[in-house]
Amino acid sequence: MKNRNVITCAFAGHRQVHSAEVEKKVGEILEALLLLGDRFEFLCGGMGEFDSLCAAQVRRLKKEHSDKYIRLCLVTPYLLSKLDPLGKDLLLKYDEILFPSGIESVFWKQAIPARNRWMVDHADFLIAYVLYPWGGAYQTLCYAQKTGSWIFRLAV
């Protein structure tokens, strides 16, 4: 694992979720990951239905497993000032908001793919919900496969 003290998991998926089973499967995978240790960090892009349900499952884990160190981090491709007026609400939903270094110099249309690659590079595991061979979630999955990341794939 990349950081022996903290197990890190990232999420990548389509904005829309087409099956009610996805949230249940995410919960099952997260519960299984908790068997690996006591300290966890979850990296979420916060940009669609899949990210929202993953974040909700992590918040559930935090309540049910208060004996474990669990952090939910929003990884934003844009500076916080671009998130206003949502910035204050986000601080209530996430333990931390991360802005990856180097992204500030990326052309704005490439900021999300750059952020997604950063999340893969900093995670031990990726939970991916990818139905179609196109789009940002698919590109992130392909990148994770090239890096040899551990991937839990929810849709084929």
N, C-alpha and C positions, 0 to 999 in steps of 0.2 A: 504494500500500500504506500501511497505517496507520502503521507504524513503518519508515522506510526502511532502518534498520540490521538489523532482524530481521523475517523473514517468519513470520507466525503462522498456524497452522492449528488449528481446533477440530474435534471429532468429535461427532456426534449420531446416535444409533441406538437401536433396540429392545434390550431386555435380552437377548432370545434371537435367535440368528442361525440362519436356516433354510437356508443354502446354504454349502457348503464353498468356493465360489468367492469369497465376500465377502472373506476374508482375502487371497487372491491379488490381487483388485482394489484393495484398500486399499494393498497393497505397491506395486503398479504406479503408483498415483496419487502416493504418497509419493516414489517414485523420480523421477517426472516433476517434482515440486515442487522437488527438490534441484537441478535444472538452473537454477533461478531465482536462486540465490545461494549464500552460504556460511554464513549465520546463520539458525537456525530455532528456533521455539518451538512446541511442540504442547500444546494444552490438552485435557485429558481429564477427564471426569466420574467415571470409575472405578466405574460402578454396574451393569455387566452384561457379558454376553458380547461384545457389539460393542466396548465400551470396552476390555475386556481384550485383544481381538485387535488393536485399534488400538495400544494401548500396547506390545504385544509387537512389532509391526512397527516402531514408533519405536525400541525398544531394539535391534532388529536393525540398523536404519539407523545408529545410533550406533556399533555395532561395525564395520560395513562401510565407513563413511565417517568415520573418525576425523579426517580433515582438515577436516571441517566442524564448526561450532559447532551442536550439536543438543541442545535441552533438552526434557525431558518433564515437564510440570507437571500435577499433580492439582489440579483446581479443586473445592474442597469447599463444599457449601452449609451446612455445619454447623461449628461451632468444633471444633478439633482434639480437645478433651477429650471430645467426643461420639464420637470414633473409637476411643478406647481400648477394648480393648487392641491394636487394629490399628495405631495410630499409628506404632510403631517399625518394623513390617513395611513400611508404606507408604513410609517414608523410604528403604528399600532399593530400592524399585521406581521411585520418581520422583525427579527432580532437585530438585523444589521442590513444596511444598504451598501453594496460594494460597487465601485466604479473601477473596472480593470485599468491598470496603467497602460498607456500606449493607445488606448481607444480614442482619446481626445484628438489625436492627429489623423484618425481614419475618416475618410469621406462619409458623410452621414448615412448614405445608402448602404455602406458596408459595415456600419457599426454593429448591427444585430448579428450578422454572421461572425464578426470578430469576437463579439461577446460570447457567442455560443462556443467557438473554438476555445476561448479562455476557460469556459466552464468545464469542457471536456479535459483540457490539459491539467486542471486543478482538482479533478475528481477521481476517486478510486472506482466508482460505479456510475453507470448511466442507465436511467430508466427511460425508455423510448417508446412513444406511441406514434408509429409511422405507418400510414395506410397507402400512401401514394409515393411514386418514385420522382417527386419533384418538391420544391419548396424548401424552406429553412430547416424544418424538422428532418427532412430527408438528407439534406446536406450535412447537418450535424451528426446524424447517424453514420453516414459514410465516413466522415472525418474520424469519429470514434472507432470505427472498424479499422481504419488505417493505422491508428495509434495503438491498437491492441487493447483498448479499454474493455473492462468487464461490462457487458451490456445485458440488461433485462429488456427484452423486446415484447411489447404487449400486443402488437399487430404485425401480421406478415403480409 
